[in-house]
């Protein structure tokens, strides 16, 4: 119980630190845009703006030709409920069987 409380407290602290970091970075970004040089040097650190690599921004995905799409076949997912029902109803389902497991029950 104590570990969970401490874990939750630390998660809240982490979010707070991340939010403060993001707010500071946004503030620095806005301030660096205002100055001509886009760079501030101090004896210990240098803060500057840099260009990121170009990224694709999609305005309308329906207008993009098919040659630019990757086709991924659909995944098959076994419906165990329908297999269970079929076996219970007396049908034989190759590759599947019903098993009765056991577990500990504490009341």
Beta strands, then each sheet from edge to edge (+ up, - down):
strand 1: 39-41
strand 2: 46-48
sheet 1: 1+ 2-
end
